[in-house]
Amino acid sequence: MIIIGAGLAGLSTGCYAQMNGYESRIFEHHIKSGGVAAVWRRGEFLIDGGIHFLICHKPGTSIYDVYSEIGAVGSYEIADMTTYLRFIDETSTKFIEFTNDLDKLTHDLIQIAPEDEDEIRALIREVEWMKDSPLLTDLGMSTSPPELKGRLDSLKEMWQMRSFMKYFTGKFSKSAGDYADNNIRNPFLKTVIRNLFSPDGPIWFVIMILACVAAGQLGLFKGGCHEFVNSIVERYNSLGGQIQYKAKIEKILVEDDTAVGVLLSDGTEHRADVIVSAADGRSTIFDLLGGNYVDDKIERRYKTWRPFDPMVVVSLGVAREFRTEAPLTVFVMREPLKYAGREISCLPLRVFNYGDAFAPAGKSVIQVMLETDWEYWYNLRQNREEYDVEKKQLAEEIIKRLEDQYPGITSQVEMIDVATPYTSWRYTLNDRGSPMGWMITKKTIMELIPRTLPGLENFYMAGQWVLPGGGVPGCIYTGRNVVQILCKRDNEKFKTRI
């Protein structure tokens, strides 16, 4: 088996392949594994630009069991995320913390927005329900992939998901932005709800995240997310798998509508009985395969579905400690921030104060991640001088904004790192440098995306482009799915241990 890409989906595919008797090799164009789960060092500072938090990091859940199967438990330190985020309104004295204490959260929200008490209580009731639901620790991903589902399987799945169907109709099926605009009256709370995750993502996803915090099932990597990645790499290597780095795929070789190998940029060909792409979906289908294996559904998906927006990430190494800050704070700014052709009113700040690996004693890494446009940065990158000037100006503007909240921070900045969508694309080859795949919407969540392509034999796909929402569990499960399909095809029992 040849696997394209050593991100989480590719590593997962490789682990399950080895466990089930399929010899595999992963080809990765970068010099290390992880894909978008990326960590890099700038001097004495460690920058984590990858996994924000890990869902279901504690034993006793089906998702944790899957982490265990691929070796992704026990070899790193992880802290409970007891506070999801803090909102601070610079235009007033208002602030709110979303913690694991739902009673306190209810009280604090009502204090801020008494006119919305009924809606606040209704929202928190949904969080309470989700917290105690088995769906929270499964997310519906442990079911069979589409290729293995019969009619009875689908009916059984619908029955198991029946209590979740309320999120596909009514107010909780809306995007967070629509829900806030139509159900919340208080202006500050309206802004908060819109920005708890993404205004365009469903409000039930926000409910799920808050439920994970309340259930104690969100974790933060104290040493950086590369430790999680490295644990899977070690598991894969111990199973006999091989990874070839600096190996860019130029073409997937096809003979008689059967995938038979890959052509690398160095001109070498490598052949295998099965080819799995755990790489970017668009480039796989339309570039590596020349767009020869698509149907109307695939065409529509790539023309009309919305992927997550790319990000520009400004990381700062600061001679200052932030011991009492939440891991994520959102500032509602007095004046909007204008950058890269956009204008935003909320500034999100990540603070890496939950582990000692990110900075020396007495210092910290903080990070601002902003949604942006691929075309803006791609076009700007054609003139390196203008590109560098834009990055410098954005960093300076962000430091200026942070000075209002943390007086003296300007003179304490010792390291500045700006990663644009072009940076992300160069290292991951993800479409437009996107950090994830398809945005979750009512439309995308209802469509099952096959792990195969029409008319092409011995070829499979894994990763965030075959499961809307992406995320760590989704990427890992899709790799697992591919090997489940292969075992079914070959009349072999699917194994998860060796």
Residue pairs with C-beta under 8 A, 6 or more apart in sequence:
1 17
1 22
1 23
1 24
1 25
1 272
1 273
1 274
1 275
1 276
2 24
2 25
2 27
2 261
2 262
2 270
2 271
2 272
2 274
2 275
2 276
3 10
3 13
3 14
3 17
3 24
3 25
3 26
3 27
3 276
3 277
3 278
4 10
4 26
4 27
4 249
4 252
4 262
4 275
4 276
4 277
4 278
4 279
4 284
4 288
5 26
5 27
5 28
5 35
5 277
5 278
5 279
5 463
6 26
6 28
6 30
6 32
6 33
6 34
6 35
6 233
6 243
6 245
7 33
7 34
7 35
7 36
7 37
7 278
7 428
7 463
7 475
8 34
8 35
8 37
8 229
8 232
8 463
8 472
8 475
8 476
8 479
9 35
9 278
9 462
9 463
9 464
9 475
9 476
9 478
9 479
10 26
10 28
10 35
10 276
10 278
10 279
10 462
10 463
10 479
11 26
11 33
11 70
11 229
11 232
11 233
11 236
11 479
12 70
12 232
12 462
12 475
12 476
12 477
12 478
12 479
12 480
13 24
13 276
13 278
13 462
13 479
13 480
13 482
13 483
14 24
14 26
14 236
14 239
14 241
14 243
14 479
15 69
15 70
15 71
15 232
15 235
15 236
15 239
15 241
15 479
16 69
16 70
16 479
16 480
16 482
16 483
16 484
16 496
17 23
17 24
17 241
17 483
17 486
18 24
18 236
18 239
18 240
18 241
18 498
19 69
19 239
19 483
19 495
19 496
19 497
19 498
20 483
20 486
20 487
20 492
20 494
20 495
21 492
22 274
22 483
22 486
23 240
24 241
24 242
25 241
25 242
25 243
25 244
25 270
25 272
26 236
26 241
26 242
26 243
26 244
27 244
27 247
27 249
27 262
27 264
27 270
28 243
28 244
28 245
28 246
28 247
29 246
29 247
29 248
29 249
29 429
30 245
30 246
30 427
30 428
31 245
31 246
32 245
33 229
33 230
33 232
33 233
33 243
34 50
34 225
34 226
34 229
35 428
35 430
36 50
36 424
36 428
36 430
36 435
36 436
37 50
37 51
37 225
37 226
37 228
37 229
37 472
38 49
38 50
38 226
38 427
38 428
39 46
39 47
39 48
39 49
39 50
39 224
39 225
39 226
40 46
40 47
40 49
40 417
41 47
42 315
42 317
42 415
42 417
43 317
43 414
43 415
44 317
44 359
44 360
44 363
45 315
45 317
45 358
45 359
45 363
45 365
45 414
45 415
46 224
46 357
46 358
46 359
46 365
47 315
47 358
47 365
47 367
47 417
48 221
48 224
48 225
48 226
48 352
48 358
48 365
48 367
49 313
49 315
49 367
49 419
50 225
50 226
51 221
51 225
51 228
51 472
52 328
52 350
53 81
53 218
53 219
53 220
54 78
54 218
54 219
54 220
54 221
54 228
54 472
55 63
55 139
55 212
55 217
55 218
55 471
55 472
55 473
56 63
56 64
56 67
56 137
56 212
56 217
56 473
57 64
57 67
57 78
57 217
57 218
57 219
58 64
58 216
58 217
58 219
60 137
61 137
61 138
61 217
62 137
62 138
62 142
63 137
63 138
63 139
63 141
63 142
63 473
64 73
64 137
66 142
66 473
66 476
66 477
66 480
67 73
67 476
69 480
69 496
69 497
70 232
70 235
70 236
70 476
71 231
71 232
71 234
71 235
71 236
71 238
72 228
72 231
72 232
72 235
72 476
73 231
74 231
75 227
75 230
75 231
75 234
76 221
76 222
76 223
76 227
76 228
76 231
77 221
77 222
77 223
77 355
78 219
78 220
78 221
78 222
79 219
79 220
79 222
79 354
79 355
80 216
80 218
80 219
80 220
81 213
81 218
81 219
81 220
81 327
82 99
82 100
82 213
82 216
83 97
83 98
83 99
83 100
83 213
83 326
83 327
84 98
84 99
84 196
84 209
84 210
84 213
84 218
84 326
84 328
85 97
85 98
85 196
85 326
85 327
85 328
85 329
85 330
86 95
86 96
86 97
86 98
86 325
86 326
86 328
86 329
86 330
87 95
87 96
87 97
87 98
87 191
87 192
87 195
87 329
87 330
87 332
88 94
88 95
88 329
88 330
88 331
88 332
88 405
89 95
89 188
89 191
89 332
90 331
90 332
90 333
90 334
90 404
90 405
91 332
91 334
92 188
94 112
94 188
96 108
96 109
96 112
96 192
97 105
97 108
97 326
98 105
98 196
98 210
98 213
99 105
99 213
100 213
100 214
100 216
101 214
102 124
102 127
102 128
102 131
102 214
105 124
106 120
106 121
106 124
109 116
109 120
109 124
109 189
110 116
110 117
110 120
110 121
112 186
112 188
112 189
113 120
113 184
113 185
113 186
113 188
113 189
115 185
115 186
116 184
116 185
116 186
116 189
119 183
119 184
120 189
123 207
126 172
126 204
126 207
127 207
127 210
127 211
127 214
128 211
128 214
130 136
130 207
130 208
130 210
130 211
131 211
131 214
131 215
132 215
133 163
133 164
133 211
135 161
135 163
135 164
136 208
136 211
136 212
136 215
136 217
137 215
137 217
139 208
139 473
139 474
140 157
140 161
140 164
141 467
141 473
141 474
141 477
142 477
143 149
143 153
143 157
144 153
144 481
144 484
145 450
145 451
145 478
145 481
145 482
145 484
145 485
146 448
146 449
146 450
146 451
147 450
147 451
147 452
147 485
147 488
148 484
148 485
148 488
149 157
149 448
166 172
167 173
167 202
167 204
167 207
168 442
168 445
168 446
171 179
171 182
171 183
171 203
172 179
172 203
172 204
172 207
173 202
173 203
173 204
173 442
174 182
174 202
174 203
175 199
175 200
175 201
175 202
175 203
175 441
176 193
176 194
176 196
176 197
176 198
176 199
176 200
176 201
176 202
176 203
176 205
176 206
177 194
177 199
177 200
179 193
179 203
180 189
180 190
180 191
180 193
180 194
180 199
181 190
181 194
184 190
184 193
188 332
191 332
191 345
191 346
193 203
193 206
195 330
195 346
195 348
196 206
196 209
196 210
197 205
197 206
197 209
198 308
198 439
200 306
200 439
200 441
201 439
201 440
201 441
202 440
202 441
202 442
202 445
205 440
205 469
209 218
212 218
220 327
220 354
220 355
221 227
221 228
221 355
222 354
222 355
222 356
222 357
223 355
223 357
224 355
224 357
224 358
233 243
236 243
237 243
239 498
247 264
247 266
248 264
248 265
249 262
249 263
249 264
249 265
249 279
249 288
250 263
250 264
250 265
250 288
251 262
251 263
251 288
252 259
252 261
252 262
252 263
252 275
252 277
252 284
252 288
252 289
252 459
253 259
253 260
253 261
253 262
253 263
253 269
253 271
254 260
254 289
254 292
254 456
257 455
257 456
257 457
258 456
258 457
258 458
259 274
259 275
259 456
259 457
259 458
259 459
260 271
260 272
260 275
260 458
261 269
261 270
261 271
261 272
261 275
262 269
262 270
262 275
263 269
264 270
273 458
274 458
274 459
274 460
274 486
275 458
275 459
275 460
276 459
276 460
276 461
276 462
276 482
277 284
277 288
277 459
277 460
277 461
277 462
277 463
278 461
278 462
278 463
278 479
279 288
279 429
279 463
280 428
280 429
280 430
280 431
280 465
281 302
281 431
281 437
281 461
281 463
281 465
281 466
282 302
282 431
282 465
283 429
283 431
284 461
284 465
285 291
285 293
285 294
285 298
285 302
285 453
286 294
286 302
289 453
289 456
293 453
293 454
293 455
293 456
293 459
294 453
294 454
295 454
297 447
298 453
298 454
301 438
301 447
301 449
305 438
305 439
305 443
305 444
306 438
306 439
306 441
307 431
307 432
307 434
307 436
307 437
307 438
307 439
308 434
308 435
308 436
308 437
308 438
308 439
308 470
309 371
309 372
309 373
309 434
310 371
310 372
310 373
310 374
310 377
310 421
310 424
310 432
310 433
310 434
310 435
311 369
311 370
311 371
311 372
311 421
311 424
311 433
311 435
312 339
312 340
312 369
312 370
312 372
312 377
312 394
312 418
312 419
312 420
312 421
313 367
313 368
313 369
313 370
313 417
313 418
313 419
314 367
314 368
314 369
314 370
314 394
314 395
314 398
314 416
314 417
314 418
315 365
315 366
315 367
315 415
315 416
315 417
315 418
315 419
316 365
316 366
316 367
316 395
316 399
316 413
316 415
316 416
316 417
317 359
317 363
317 364
317 365
317 413
317 414
317 415
317 416
318 359
318 363
318 364
318 365
318 366
318 409
318 412
318 413
318 414
319 362
319 363
319 412
319 414
320 362
320 363
320 364
320 406
320 408
320 409
320 412
321 353
321 362
321 363
321 364
322 351
322 353
322 364
322 366
323 353
325 351
325 353
326 351
327 350
327 351
327 352
327 353
327 354
328 348
328 349
328 350
328 351
329 348
329 349
329 351
330 346
330 347
330 348
330 349
331 346
331 347
331 349
331 401
331 405
332 345
332 346
333 345
333 346
333 347
333 401
334 404
336 343
336 344
336 345
337 343
337 344
337 345
337 347
337 397
337 398
337 401
339 370
339 372
339 394
339 397
340 372
340 373
340 376
340 377
340 390
340 394
341 373
341 376
342 370
342 371
342 372
342 373
344 370
347 368
347 398
347 401
348 368
348 369
348 370
349 366
349 367
349 368
349 402
350 366
350 367
350 368
350 369
351 364
351 366
351 367
352 358
352 359
352 364
352 365
352 366
352 367
353 364
358 364
358 365
359 365
363 414
366 402
368 398
372 420
372 421
373 421
374 421
374 425
374 432
374 433
374 434
377 387
377 420
377 421
377 422
377 433
378 421
378 422
380 386
380 387
380 390
381 387
381 420
381 422
387 420
387 422
391 418
391 420
392 418
394 418
395 416
395 418
399 409
399 410
399 413
400 410
402 409
403 409
403 410
420 433
421 432
421 433
421 434
422 433
423 433
424 430
424 433
424 434
424 435
425 432
425 433
436 464
436 469
436 470
436 471
437 463
437 464
437 465
437 467
437 468
437 469
437 470
438 444
438 464
438 465
438 468
438 469
438 470
439 468
439 469
440 468
440 469
441 468
444 468
445 468
445 469
447 468
449 465
449 466
449 467
449 468
450 466
451 460
451 461
451 462
451 466
451 478
451 481
451 482
451 485
452 459
452 460
452 461
452 485
453 459
453 461
460 482
460 485
460 486
461 478
461 482
462 475
462 478
462 479
462 481
462 482
463 470
463 475
463 478
463 479
464 470
464 471
464 474
464 475
464 478
466 478
467 474
467 475
467 477
467 478
483 494
484 494
486 492
487 493
487 494
487 495
488 494
